[in-house]
Amino acid sequence: MKGYHHLRLFTIFKRKVRLYGLKPLIFLLYLIFPITLILSNTTSVNADESPFKNAVDETLMYFKPLKGTIISIEGKKAKIDLGKKHGVKNDMRFTIFREQAPFKHPVTKELLGNLESIIGKLHIIEANEDSSIGEIIEGNANVGDKIRISEIKINLLFYQSNTSDWYTADSYYRELKNTGRFNMIDTSLDTSDPNEIIKEAKRLNADVVIYVNIQEKENKIALIQDLYWVTDGYRFGHSENIIEGYVSKEAKFADKFYKFYKEEPWLDIELPFSAKLITIADLNGDKKQELIFATDNDIGVHNLYESKDYESIEKISLNNFKADEILWLDSIDMNKNGRDEIILTFIKDKKVESHIYELNDKSISLIFKYPGFLRNLNGSLIGQEYSPSNGFEGPVFNFIYKDGYKKGDALKIPENISIYDFIYIEIPPTRYILTYDERGYLNLYDDSGRRIWKSKESSGGFLKTFSKSSPTVMVERGEWSIKDRLFFKSSEALFVKRIPLLNMVKGLGYKNSQICKLYWNGLTMEESTLINNISGNVLDYLISGDKIYVLSSPFLGFKPEKILKGENPLKTTLYIYSLKGMYY
């Protein structure tokens, strides 16, 4: 088993080289690393030692290529000449074919076979030793019709729960892919509802969904999987396999070993304008997401699926919209019409207001105004009032949509927590709350509102900070601020950390930024760095699918070389990182 341990590390190394390209130092390691493994251990490795073997074999059994014939029919039930000894099992699905006219060579007239037409589908409900009974679920069949599970690859949507360990899940993903039996399909969908996953699978033309949930049980890793036929959402397979925990630990070790080059952006684009915030939205309801940029008074839209040309970002002017500064950009489908609305929260003339816009007939229309703050929290619209003296005023509350936007109940969160301060951390059976405080420290609260952890150092401060108004200039009442986004992904929380040019002198600017992550181990938060040395200052960031988008401004807010060239020095840069190799 020790030999397999080393082989896994080497496999991860090769995969990351393919993803990020070879550099001289990496190439040297590429040559040295396998030699080190050979010298350190000469144990032979057997493929059967794979900890995923049972799970892979159980999955493959449903898709074993088979050919047979229908030998009798009674109503919608058909008997076939294949049984358990041939590899048939309950819930398999065969395609039913009917032979048509013979097919001859156009020149020699030699008989090459018979043309076939697809008649329907047969679902096995009773597998016996020499024969089996199936239900005809599509079409009509006759005695003598052929049945087949083709050797053509199965289109498989692989979906893992958001609480699963990404390293272990990806190892299993790759073992399934390496069988050569599946075309593996990924999705950026984020849900725990099998019905939503199946709907997504239909959109992506998948044949089968495999829903993977990886849990820790008695110091071991359990891989729990469910298999669904996409056409009707029928669950045909459920299994639970114990996997040795070193699969995950091993990958994490390799991840740290090679992190010096994994953090390079997959792509960086200098935007043709000074964007301040970004979000993701499906504006026209075509199930394709757009990347939305916000400047001070406009928004830009880029279709992630149709173009890689960020120079051609479509600029959309918002009628009569003027702001001193946009504070927050978000999206949500509040009215459930299949099209995301854009949420803009901004400050103008020392007053805060939020607008909600929707795309109608190729134009953006204002559909709701609120004199305060708005935000999308896990698919729900939440709000909070504004006052010049305090910034955030009163409780954070839900909005409901019923013939318009209506104020709902207050959220049960710790006191003095504002609308942009927090996210929920779902670690069953507890829902924790991770929050920023005004000094940039992170705090974790349990579901009773008790603080159980606080970070040892500040995240570096926030970009949008405002003074609380006071009746006299002789009295300073402090500040309120718009916090950075927090994300929760794969049991870890993500946050921005800024490194000042000189310690304790943040006013001189930030020399670089980081995207860091926190993992709750049951006793404390373990901190590590996801992306290091982001040039300049992170303005905003988001996660979509297997990519992380980071919007950054240059050091000191402008690029001097642009001035010398007579170009706009205030442009911002969009860095796109692949999460492959970071999470999986």
Rosetta blueprint (number, residue, H / E / L):
1 M L
2 K H
3 G H
4 Y H
5 H H
6 H H
7 L H
8 R H
9 L H
10 F H
11 T H
12 I H
13 F H
14 K H
15 R H
16 K H
17 V H
18 R H
19 L H
20 Y H
21 G L
22 L L
23 K L
24 P H
25 L H
26 I H
27 F H
28 L H
29 L H
30 Y H
31 L H
32 I H
33 F H
34 P H
35 I H
36 T H
37 L H
38 I H
39 L H
40 S H
41 N L
42 T L
43 T L
44 S L
45 V L
46 N L
47 A H
48 D H
49 E H
50 S L
51 P L
52 F L
53 K H
54 N H
55 A H
56 V H
57 D H
58 E H
59 T H
60 L H
61 M H
62 Y H
63 F H
64 K L
65 P L
66 L E
67 K E
68 G E
69 T E
70 I E
71 I E
72 S E
73 I E
74 E E
75 G L
76 K L
77 K E
78 A E
79 K E
80 I E
81 D L
82 L L
83 G L
84 K H
85 K H
86 H H
87 G L
88 V L
89 K L
90 N L
91 D L
92 M L
93 R E
94 F E
95 T E
96 I E
97 F E
98 R E
99 E E
100 Q E
101 A E
102 P E
103 F E
104 K E
105 H L
106 P L
107 V L
108 T L
109 K L
110 E L
111 L E
112 L E
113 G E
114 N E
115 L E
116 E E
117 S E
118 I E
119 I E
120 G E
121 K E
122 L E
123 H E
124 I E
125 I E
126 E E
127 A E
128 N L
129 E L
130 D L
131 S L
132 S E
133 I E
134 G E
135 E E
136 I E
137 I E
138 E E
139 G L
140 N L
141 A L
142 N L
143 V L
144 G L
145 D L
146 K E
147 I E
148 R E
149 I E
150 S L
151 E L
152 I L
153 K L
154 I E
155 N E
156 L E
157 L E
158 F E
159 Y E
160 Q E
161 S L
162 N L
163 T L
164 S L
165 D L
166 W H
167 Y H
168 T H
169 A H
170 D H
171 S H
172 Y H
173 Y H
174 R H
175 E H
176 L H
177 K H
178 N H
179 T L
180 G L
181 R L
182 F E
183 N E
184 M E
185 I E
186 D L
187 T L
188 S L
189 L L
190 D L
191 T L
192 S L
193 D L
194 P H
195 N H
196 E H
197 I H
198 I H
199 K H
200 E H
201 A H
202 K H
203 R H
204 L L
205 N L
206 A L
207 D L
208 V E
209 V E
210 I E
211 Y E
212 V E
213 N E
214 I E
215 Q E
216 E E
217 K E
218 E L
219 N L
220 K E
221 I E
222 A E
223 L E
224 I E
225 Q E
226 D E
227 L E
228 Y E
229 W E
230 V L
231 T L
232 D L
233 G L
234 Y L
235 R E
236 F E
237 G E
238 H E
239 S E
240 E E
241 N E
242 I E
243 I E
244 E L
245 G L
246 Y H
247 V H
248 S H
249 K H
250 E H
251 A H
252 K H
253 F H
254 A H
255 D H
256 K H
257 F H
258 Y L
259 K H
260 F H
261 Y H
262 K H
263 E L
264 E L
265 P L
266 W L
267 L E
268 D E
269 I E
270 E E
271 L L
272 P L
273 F L
274 S L
275 A L
276 K L
277 L E
278 I E
279 T E
280 I E
281 A E
282 D L
283 L L
284 N L
285 G L
286 D L
287 K L
288 K L
289 Q L
290 E E
291 L E
292 I E
293 F E
294 A E
295 T L
296 D L
297 N L
298 D E
299 I E
300 G E
301 V E
302 H E
303 N E
304 L L
305 Y L
306 E L
307 S L
308 K L
309 D L
310 Y H
311 E H
312 S H
313 I L
314 E E
315 K E
316 I E
317 S E
318 L L
319 N L
320 N L
321 F L
322 K L
323 A L
324 D L
325 E E
326 I E
327 L E
328 W E
329 L E
330 D E
331 S E
332 I E
333 D L
334 M L
335 N L
336 K L
337 N L
338 G L
339 R L
340 D L
341 E E
342 I E
343 I E
344 L E
345 T E
346 F E
347 I E
348 K E
349 D L
350 K L
351 K E
352 V E
353 E E
354 S E
355 H E
356 I E
357 Y E
358 E E
359 L E
360 N E
361 D L
362 K L
363 S E
364 I E
365 S E
366 L E
367 I E
368 F E
369 K E
370 Y E
371 P L
372 G E
373 F E
374 L E
375 R E
376 N E
377 L E
378 N L
379 G L
380 S E
381 L E
382 I E
383 G E
384 Q E
385 E E
386 Y E
387 S E
388 P L
389 S L
390 N L
391 G E
392 F E
393 E E
394 G E
395 P E
396 V E
397 F E
398 N E
399 F E
400 I E
401 Y E
402 K L
403 D L
404 G L
405 Y E
406 K E
407 K E
408 G E
409 D E
410 A E
411 L L
412 K L
413 I L
414 P L
415 E L
416 N L
417 I L
418 S L
419 I L
420 Y L
421 D L
422 F E
423 I E
424 Y E
425 I E
426 E E
427 I E
428 P L
429 P L
430 T E
431 R E
432 Y E
433 I E
434 L E
435 T E
436 Y E
437 D L
438 E L
439 R L
440 G L
441 Y L
442 L E
443 N E
444 L E
445 Y E
446 D L
447 D L
448 S L
449 G L
450 R L
451 R E
452 I E
453 W E
454 K E
455 S L
456 K L
457 E L
458 S L
459 S L
460 G L
461 G L
462 F L
463 L L
464 K E
465 T E
466 F E
467 S E
468 K L
469 S L
470 S L
471 P L
472 T L
473 V L
474 M L
475 V L
476 E L
477 R L
478 G L
479 E E
480 W E
481 S E
482 I E
483 K L
484 D L
485 R L
486 L L
487 F E
488 F E
489 K E
490 S L
491 S L
492 E E
493 A E
494 L E
495 F E
496 V E
497 K E
498 R E
499 I E
500 P E
501 L E
502 L E
503 N L
504 M L
505 V E
506 K E
507 G E
508 L E
509 G E
510 Y E
511 K E
512 N E
513 S E
514 Q E
515 I E
516 C E
517 K E
518 L E
519 Y E
520 W E
521 N L
522 G L
523 L L
524 T L
525 M E
526 E E
527 E E
528 S E
529 T E
530 L E
531 I E
532 N E
533 N E
534 I E
535 S E
536 G L
537 N E
538 V E
539 L E
540 D E
541 Y E
542 L E
543 I E
544 S E
545 G L
546 D L
547 K E
548 I E
549 Y E
550 V E
551 L E
552 S E
553 S E
554 P L
555 F H
556 L H
557 G H
558 F L
559 K L
560 P H
561 E H
562 K H
563 I H
564 L H
565 K L
566 G L
567 E L
568 N L
569 P L
570 L L
571 K L
572 T L
573 T E
574 L E
575 Y E
576 I E
577 Y E
578 S E
579 L L
580 K L
581 G L
582 M L
583 Y L
584 Y L
